[in-house]
Structure formats: C-alpha cells, structure tokens
Amino acid sequence: METNKTIEKNGLTFSLSLLKQKWEETNQSISSIVDFAYSFKPEYPTSPLQPRLKTSHTSDDVLEYAQKMKVYELESEYIKTAKAEYNMVFSVIETVLQEFICEEVGLNTIPEQYRKKVFSHAWESGHSSGWPEVYLHLQSLIEIFN
C-alpha cells in the first residue's frame, strides 16, 4: 500500500526505516517493535450519545431537544471523519508492520511463486494472536526453504 500520509508522534515520523532503525539499535523483541508501531495509533474516536426526548415533554423540552440534536449531528459528522482518518492511519501502520516482518524473516529469500501462499498460511495460523505470532509462523515456514 503506497500512501502519502505522514504519521508523526513525539518528533518521530513513522516509517519502515524507523522500525528497522529501532530494531537494529535496540535489539528488542518483535513484540516490542509491534508495540512501538502501535504507539503511533491515535486514540479511537468515540461517538457522541444521541439526545433523547422525554416521554412527557413540554414545548421547551422539544426546543432543547432540537438544539441538542443539531449539536449531535455536527459531532457525528466530525466523528465520521475522525474514524475515517483513524482507519487510514491504522491501515498505514499495519502495512508497514507487514513489510517490516516480511523483510526481517526473509520472505523475499524464498521462490516468488510461494511467497503469497507462505504469508497467507502464516497469517491464518497466527494473526488472531497478533503480529509476533505471524512472525514466528513465517520464520518456521521459511526455514523449510533453506
């Protein structure tokens, strides 16, 4: 996935090269690298609560409800945009993590016709436990070719 989206936090720009640098400099576990990557995720936007009109209401209650609904609708539009931004940022992080893990385990060292199948098998076997488990499955599968 190619994107022009820049993700920054604490003066760092998230990228594949940043993950590689952190991996080489700190010699941390793959779990630590994944945690570091996820530290760039923004907080997930929460939807506002929709106002409710009282069962037994007065005309003033209806006017107040109408004003609250206008605010709610504006906030909902903002949240919709914020969620789309969050999803895009998360997608970039996931794509970079996948590239990093595939490079680190040496997926490019096996014949090209098997790469997608090997990755798919590792993903299906490990993704429910997270990227570190996918990494371990990939390592095991790639060893078969070496």
N, CA, C and O of each residue as an XYZ file, in Angstrom:
584
protein
N       0.850     -1.175      0.000
C       0.000      0.000      0.000
C       0.890      1.229      0.000
O       1.685      1.428      0.919
N       0.759      2.033     -1.006
C       1.513      3.270     -1.050
C       0.617      4.382     -0.559
O      -0.555      4.466     -0.927
N       1.174      5.221      0.264
C       0.392      6.327      0.791
C       1.292      7.524      0.989
O       2.496      7.392      1.209
N       0.694      8.680      0.909
C       1.427      9.911      1.179
C       1.199     10.372      2.599
O       1.718     11.414      3.000
N       0.438      9.624      3.365
C       0.095     10.002      4.738
C       1.331      9.921      5.613
O       2.018      8.900      5.648
N       1.607     11.011      6.321
C       2.707     11.047      7.266
C       2.128     10.903      8.670
O       1.205     11.624      9.050
N       2.671      9.983      9.419
C       2.225      9.764     10.790
C       3.375     10.185     11.693
O       4.475      9.636     11.614
N       3.113     11.154     12.542
C       4.153     11.672     13.423
C       3.697     11.622     14.867
O       2.517     11.782     15.178
N       4.676     11.393     15.749
C       4.414     11.405     17.185
C       5.741     11.633     17.895
O       6.746     10.997     17.576
N       5.733     12.536     18.848
C       6.938     12.848     19.635
C       8.144     13.167     18.756
O       9.267     12.775     19.072
N       7.915     13.870     17.666
C       9.000     14.263     16.790
C       9.510     13.167     15.871
O      10.477     13.386     15.141
N       8.884     11.984     15.885
C       9.292     10.882     15.023
C       8.270     10.703     13.912
O       7.067     10.831     14.139
N       8.753     10.406     12.710
C       7.867     10.101     11.591
C       7.866      8.597     11.401
O       8.911      7.981     11.196
N       6.673      8.012     11.471
C       6.537      6.559     11.364
C       6.843      6.101      9.944
O       6.316      6.645      8.973
N       7.706      5.091      9.839
C       8.061      4.554      8.528
C       8.721      3.192      8.712
O       9.068      2.791      9.823
N       8.883      2.498      7.598
C       9.578      1.219      7.611
C      11.013      1.411      8.092
O      11.521      0.605      8.872
N      11.666      2.478      7.629
C      13.055      2.716      8.035
C      13.154      3.007      9.533
O      14.148      2.645     10.163
N      12.138      3.655     10.113
C      12.148      3.897     11.556
C      12.066      2.580     12.321
O      12.772      2.393     13.312
N      11.212      1.673     11.870
C      11.115      0.363     12.537
C      12.426     -0.405     12.425
O      12.884     -1.006     13.397
N      13.027     -0.386     11.243
C      14.318     -1.072     11.052
C      15.390     -0.481     11.960
O      16.167     -1.208     12.580
N      15.419      0.844     12.030
C      16.405      1.517     12.884
C      16.201      1.118     14.341
O      17.163      0.790     15.035
N      14.958      1.142     14.808
C      14.665      0.777     16.196
C      15.068     -0.678     16.450
O      15.640     -0.987     17.495
N      14.776     -1.561     15.512
C      15.095     -2.982     15.618
C      16.604     -3.193     15.737
O      17.067     -3.969     16.574
N      17.363     -2.498     14.892
C      18.817     -2.649     14.891
C      19.483     -2.003     16.108
O      20.424     -2.556     16.678
N      18.990     -0.839     16.495
C      19.611     -0.109     17.599
C      19.309     -0.714     18.960
O      20.165     -0.714     19.844
N      18.107     -1.224     19.132
C      17.696     -1.659     20.471
C      17.712     -3.164     20.659
O      17.689     -3.647     21.791
N      17.752     -3.912     19.561
C      17.736     -5.377     19.647
C      16.554     -5.866     20.494
O      16.680     -6.809     21.276
N      15.399     -5.201     20.318
C      14.212     -5.575     21.073
C      13.499     -6.752     20.413
O      13.814     -7.133     19.286
N      12.549     -7.310     21.126
C      11.753     -8.403     20.584
C      10.793     -7.870     19.528
O      10.532     -6.669     19.456
N      10.279     -8.767     18.722
C       9.304     -8.359     17.714
C       8.066     -7.775     18.389
O       7.439     -6.865     17.848
N       7.713     -8.287     19.556
C       6.558     -7.739     20.291
C       6.782     -6.279     20.652
O       5.858     -5.471     20.566
N       7.993     -5.935     21.052
C       8.311     -4.540     21.390
C       8.241     -3.642     20.168
O       7.808     -2.493     20.259
N       8.664     -4.162     19.029
C       8.606     -3.378     17.789
C       7.147     -3.152     17.389
O       6.782     -2.056     16.964
N       6.318     -4.181     17.524
C       4.891     -4.043     17.212
C       4.255     -3.025     18.156
O       3.482     -2.171     17.722
N       4.582     -3.116     19.446
C       4.055     -2.148     20.418
C       4.495     -0.727     20.063
O       3.712      0.219     20.155
N       5.751     -0.594     19.660
C       6.265      0.718     19.251
C       5.474      1.247     18.051
O       5.088      2.415     18.026
N       5.239      0.397     17.074
C       4.470      0.810     15.893
C       3.060      1.242     16.296
O       2.561      2.266     15.830
N       2.430      0.462     17.158
C       1.067      0.791     17.584
C       1.011      2.040     18.462
O      -0.062      2.614     18.648
N       2.139      2.461     18.996
C       2.139      3.695     19.788
C       1.848      4.914     18.906
O       1.554      5.994     19.419
N       1.929      4.747     17.593
C       1.630      5.830     16.660
C       0.132      5.920     16.346
O      -0.320      6.876     15.716
N      -0.628      4.924     16.788
C      -2.072      4.968     16.536
C      -2.701      6.081     17.360
O      -2.390      6.237     18.541
N      -3.581      6.849     16.741
C      -4.314      7.841     17.537
C      -5.378      7.136     18.370
O      -5.694      5.969     18.140
N      -5.913      7.849     19.323
C      -6.997      7.289     20.125
C      -8.223      7.134     19.226
O      -8.521      8.005     18.408
N      -8.927      6.016     19.390
C     -10.101      5.776     18.557
C     -11.206      6.753     18.944
O     -11.542      6.872     20.122
N     -11.776      7.456     17.961
C     -12.821      8.442     18.277
C     -14.107      7.761     18.763
O     -14.537      6.750     18.207
N     -14.693      8.319     19.784
C     -15.933      7.754     20.315
C     -17.123      8.586     19.860
O     -17.066      9.814     19.800
N     -18.181      7.893     19.547
C     -19.392      8.550     19.068
C     -20.120      9.248     20.202
O     -20.136      8.757     21.331
N     -20.721     10.389     19.905
C     -21.500     11.082     20.943
C     -22.802     10.326     21.217
O     -23.292      9.578     20.371
N     -23.339     10.535     22.397
C     -24.623      9.935     22.722
C     -25.740     10.751     22.083
O     -25.760     11.980     22.145
N     -26.658     10.033     21.473
C     -27.780     10.719     20.838
C     -28.743     11.224     21.904
O     -29.114     10.480     22.811
N     -29.147     12.483     21.796
C     -30.097     13.023     22.781
C     -31.441     12.289     22.706
O     -31.817     11.756     21.662
N     -32.131     12.275     23.804
C     -33.456     11.651     23.888
C     -34.463     12.690     24.354
O     -34.175     13.534     25.202
N     -35.618     12.604     23.788
C     -36.715     13.475     24.185
C     -37.500     12.782     25.291
O     -37.843     11.604     25.184
N     -37.774     13.524     26.343
C     -38.513     12.954     27.468
C     -39.876     12.452     26.985
O     -40.463     12.996     26.049
N     -40.354     11.416     27.639
C     -41.653     10.851     27.264
C     -42.767     11.876     27.442
O     -43.556     12.110     26.527
N     -42.825     12.468     28.593
C     -43.803     13.541     28.806
C     -43.017     14.847     28.734
O     -42.327     15.228     29.680
N     -43.138     15.524     27.594
C     -42.309     16.694     27.352
C     -43.149     17.939     27.097
O     -44.310     17.888     26.690
N     -42.493     19.043     27.358
C     -43.111     20.343     27.108
C     -42.544     20.900     25.806
O     -41.628     20.316     25.227
N     -43.075     22.005     25.354
C     -42.551     22.633     24.135
C     -41.111     23.112     24.357
O     -40.305     23.102     23.426
N     -40.789     23.528     25.580
C     -39.399     23.910     25.890
C     -38.470     22.703     25.797
O     -37.334     22.816     25.336
N     -38.964     21.552     26.238
C     -38.174     20.312     26.139
C     -37.893     19.978     24.671
O     -36.800     19.531     24.324
N     -38.895     20.201     23.816
C     -38.740     19.921     22.390
C     -37.709     20.869     21.774
O     -36.882     20.441     20.970
N     -37.751     22.137     22.140
C     -36.764     23.102     21.636
C     -35.348     22.734     22.095
O     -34.398     22.786     21.315
N     -35.228     22.369     23.356
C     -33.923     21.953     23.889
C     -33.434     20.699     23.164
O     -32.257     20.584     22.821
N     -34.342     19.777     22.942
C     -34.008     18.536     22.216
C     -33.526     18.870     20.795
O     -32.538     18.305     20.326
N     -34.212     19.772     20.126
C     -33.832     20.160     18.760
C     -32.426     20.768     18.735
O     -31.638     20.477     17.834
N     -32.115     21.605     19.716
C     -30.772     22.195     19.793
C     -29.721     21.116     20.040
O     -28.656     21.122     19.423
N     -30.028     20.194     20.945
C     -29.086     19.103     21.231
C     -28.893     18.204     20.010
O     -27.795     17.697     19.778
N     -29.959     18.007     19.229
C     -29.846     17.186     18.016
C     -28.946     17.856     16.976
O     -28.197     17.174     16.277
N     -29.013     19.175     16.868
C     -28.132     19.888     15.929
C     -26.671     19.671     16.312
O     -25.827     19.391     15.461
N     -26.389     19.804     17.598
C     -25.017     19.584     18.091
C     -24.606     18.136     17.844
O     -23.494     17.865     17.391
N     -25.504     17.220     18.141
C     -25.234     15.794     17.943
C     -24.907     15.501     16.475
O     -23.960     14.769     16.186
N     -25.675     16.060     15.558
C     -25.445     15.819     14.138
C     -24.091     16.371     13.691
O     -23.395     15.735     12.900
N     -23.718     17.539     14.188
C     -22.405     18.106     13.860
C     -21.274     17.238     14.427
O     -20.292     16.947     13.744
N     -21.438     16.835     15.687
C     -20.425     15.977     16.307
C     -20.322     14.643     15.577
O     -19.227     14.104     15.414
N     -21.451     14.116     15.142
C     -21.454     12.832     14.431
C     -20.701     12.930     13.112
O     -19.984     12.002     12.737
N     -20.858     14.041     12.408
C     -20.119     14.245     11.157
C     -18.615     14.318     11.429
O     -17.810     13.738     10.701
N     -18.252     15.041     12.491
C     -16.842     15.127     12.858
C     -16.289     13.743     13.201
O     -15.195     13.387     12.764
N     -17.034     12.973     13.972
C     -16.591     11.634     14.385
C     -16.450     10.719     13.172
O     -15.531      9.902     13.106
N     -17.355     10.858     12.226
C     -17.282     10.052     10.995
C     -15.961     10.316     10.275
O     -15.290      9.386      9.827
N     -15.596     11.588     10.172
C     -14.336     11.969      9.544
C     -13.143     11.483     10.370
O     -12.160     10.988      9.820
N     -13.237     11.629     11.684
C     -12.149     11.194     12.573
C     -11.954      9.684     12.501
O     -10.821      9.206     12.548
N     -13.039      8.931     12.389
C     -12.926      7.469     12.268
C     -12.293      7.073     10.942
O     -11.503      6.130     10.888
N     -12.633      7.781      9.878
C     -12.010      7.503      8.581
C     -10.504      7.778      8.647
O      -9.707      7.014      8.102
N     -10.122      8.863      9.309
C      -8.700      9.192      9.493
C      -8.007      8.116     10.320
O      -6.911      7.672      9.977
N      -8.647      7.698     11.408
C      -8.092      6.640     12.259
C      -7.867      5.372     11.437
O      -6.799      4.766     11.507
N      -8.865      4.977     10.667
C      -8.760      3.756      9.863
C      -7.629      3.845      8.850
O      -6.928      2.864      8.604
N      -7.455      5.024      8.264
C      -6.384      5.204      7.301
C      -5.013      5.093      7.993
O      -4.108      4.435      7.480
N      -4.871      5.734      9.145
C      -3.609      5.666      9.895
C      -3.334      4.225     10.315
O      -2.210      3.741     10.184
N      -4.346      3.550     10.814
C      -4.177      2.158     11.239
C      -3.766      1.281     10.060
O      -2.925      0.394     10.207
N      -4.354      1.525      8.900
C      -4.007      0.764      7.701
C      -2.545      0.975      7.311
O      -1.859      0.030      6.921
N      -2.070      2.216      7.419
C      -0.664      2.504      7.120
C       0.240      1.748      8.093
O       1.228      1.142      7.678
N      -0.088      1.782      9.371
C       0.718      1.093     10.383
C       0.755     -0.405     10.104
O       1.818     -1.024     10.159
N      -0.404     -0.987      9.806
C      -0.472     -2.424      9.519
C       0.351     -2.785      8.281
O       1.039     -3.805      8.264
N       0.278     -1.952      7.257
C       1.025     -2.216      6.026
C       2.531     -2.157      6.277
O       3.283     -3.004      5.796
N       2.959     -1.156      7.030
C       4.391     -1.025      7.334
C       4.856     -2.194      8.210
O       5.948     -2.724      8.008
N       4.039     -2.592      9.171
C       4.398     -3.743     10.008
C       4.537     -5.008      9.159
O       5.468     -5.791      9.351
N       3.622     -5.201      8.233
C       3.699     -6.375      7.367
C       4.985     -6.347      6.540
O       5.679     -7.358      6.434
N       5.301     -5.194      5.957
C       6.532     -5.070      5.179
C       7.756     -5.359      6.043
O       8.666     -6.077      5.629
N       7.766     -4.790      7.250
C       8.896     -4.978      8.160
C       9.079     -6.451      8.499
O      10.183     -6.985      8.398
N       8.006     -7.096      8.895
C       8.082     -8.505      9.309
C       8.498     -9.383      8.134
O       9.334    -10.273      8.290
N       7.926     -9.142      6.971
C       8.289     -9.951      5.802
C       9.767     -9.788      5.443
O      10.427    -10.756      5.065
N      10.277     -8.580      5.562
C      11.700     -8.351      5.288
C      12.578     -9.013      6.343
O      13.585     -9.642      6.016
N      12.195     -8.868      7.605
C      13.026     -9.394      8.692
C      13.104    -10.922      8.705
O      14.142    -11.482      9.058
N      12.035    -11.590      8.329
C      12.077    -13.054      8.318
C      12.662    -13.590      7.022
O      12.955    -14.780      6.914
N      12.834    -12.715      6.039
C      13.429    -13.137      4.780
C      12.446    -13.755      3.803
O      12.804    -14.671      3.064
N      11.228    -13.274      3.790
C      10.230    -13.817      2.863
C      10.708    -13.689      1.419
O      10.381    -14.525      0.576
N      11.482    -12.641      1.137
C      11.970    -12.453     -0.233
C      13.064    -13.446     -0.617
O      13.512    -13.450     -1.763
N      13.501    -14.287      0.321
C      14.547    -15.274      0.002
C      13.972    -16.577     -0.533
O      14.717    -17.431     -1.012
N      12.663    -16.738     -0.458
C      12.049    -17.963     -0.985
C      11.542    -17.688     -2.392
O      11.332    -16.532     -2.759
N      11.343    -18.731     -3.179
C      10.863    -18.510     -4.548
C       9.574    -17.679     -4.569
O       8.672    -17.869     -3.753
N       9.525    -16.764     -5.518
C       8.422    -15.801     -5.580
C       7.053    -16.461     -5.672
O       6.084    -15.948     -5.111
N       6.955    -17.583     -6.366
C       5.655    -18.220     -6.541
C       5.076    -18.751     -5.229
O       3.890    -19.079     -5.179
N       5.885    -18.844     -4.163
C       5.398    -19.362     -2.879
C       5.156    -18.271     -1.834
O       4.548    -18.536     -0.796
N       5.617    -17.066     -2.092
C       5.576    -16.010     -1.075
C       4.169    -15.711     -0.575
O       3.940    -15.658      0.633
N       3.229    -15.516     -1.487
C       1.857    -15.196     -1.068
C       1.252    -16.339     -0.262
O       0.585    -16.115      0.748
N       1.487    -17.552     -0.712
C       0.929    -18.716     -0.006
C       1.541    -18.865      1.379
O       0.837    -19.146      2.349
N       2.838    -18.679      1.469
C       3.522    -18.787      2.767
C       3.014    -17.708      3.713
O       2.701    -17.986      4.870
N       2.933    -16.472      3.216
C       2.431    -15.401      4.082
C       0.989    -15.676      4.491
O       0.639    -15.524      5.661
N       0.153    -16.078      3.546
C      -1.258    -16.355      3.859
C      -1.387    -17.444      4.914
O      -2.217    -17.343      5.818
N      -0.577    -18.471      4.801
C      -0.630    -19.550      5.790
C      -0.192    -19.049      7.173
O      -0.820    -19.367      8.183
N       0.877    -18.276      7.205
C       1.347    -17.723      8.484
C       0.303    -16.786      9.072
O       0.067    -16.796     10.280
N      -0.323    -15.979      8.226
C      -1.346    -15.042      8.689
C      -2.533    -15.801      9.271
O      -2.999    -15.485     10.366
N      -3.016    -16.790      8.550
C      -4.172    -17.560      9.025
C      -3.854    -18.308     10.316
O      -4.718    -18.464     11.178
N      -2.636    -18.760     10.442
C      -2.250    -19.515     11.635
C      -1.995    -18.633     12.849
O      -2.178    -19.074     13.983
N      -1.570    -17.383     12.623
C      -1.119    -16.599     13.755
C      -1.779    -15.267     14.019
O      -1.618    -14.723     15.111
N      -2.521    -14.711     13.062
C      -2.981    -13.326     13.237
C      -3.924    -13.133     14.411
O      -4.025    -12.025     14.938
N      -4.613    -14.173     14.831
C      -5.516    -13.998     15.978
C      -4.732    -13.719     17.259
O      -5.288    -13.205     18.230
N      -3.457    -14.053     17.262
C      -2.598    -13.781     18.419
C      -1.703    -12.568     18.197
O      -0.939    -12.191     19.086
N      -1.793    -11.955     17.019
C      -1.038    -10.738     16.750
C       0.159    -10.957     15.838
O       0.516    -12.086     15.501
N       0.762     -9.847     15.452
C       1.910     -9.876     14.541
C       3.084    -10.722     15.034
O       3.724    -11.388     14.221
N       3.394    -10.722     16.339
C       4.513    -11.563     16.777
C       4.299    -13.046     16.440
O       5.248    -13.753     16.102
N       3.074    -13.498     16.534
C       2.783    -14.901     16.210
C       2.895    -15.143     14.703
O       3.365    -16.197     14.275
N       2.465    -14.174     13.906
C       2.628    -14.278     12.446
C       4.114    -14.352     12.113
O       4.534    -15.135     11.261
N       4.895    -13.534     12.790
C       6.348    -13.525     12.605
C       6.943    -14.915     12.875
O       7.752    -15.416     12.094
N       6.531    -15.520     13.981
C       7.050    -16.857     14.327
C       6.636    -17.904     13.301
O       7.438    -18.762     12.930
N       5.406    -17.841     12.847
C       4.945    -18.790     11.825
C       5.714    -18.603     10.522
O       6.098    -19.576      9.873
N       5.935    -17.352     10.149
C       6.716    -17.091      8.936
C       8.135    -17.645      9.058
O       8.651    -18.256      8.122
N       8.754    -17.432     10.204
C      10.112    -17.960     10.420
C      10.129    -19.469     10.214
O      10.999    -19.998      9.522
N       9.173    -20.155     10.812
C       9.121    -21.621     10.700
C       8.914    -22.067      9.261
O       9.566    -23.001      8.795
N       8.017    -21.408      8.565
C       7.732    -21.793      7.185
C       8.908    -21.506      6.256
O       9.195    -22.293      5.354
N       9.584    -20.391      6.471
C      10.702    -20.031      5.596
C      11.882    -20.980      5.801
O      12.651    -21.227      4.872
N      12.025    -21.509      7.016
C      13.092    -22.483      7.285
C      12.979    -23.709      6.394
O      13.990    -24.337      6.078
N      11.770    -24.058      5.987
C      11.557    -25.211      5.095
C      12.303    -25.002      3.775
O      12.782    -25.964      3.174
N      12.400    -23.767      3.330
C      13.021    -23.490      2.038
C      14.552    -23.368      2.137
O      15.246    -23.404      1.121
N      15.058    -23.228      3.333
C      16.515    -23.028      3.473
C      17.241    -24.280      3.872
O      18.462    -24.263      4.026
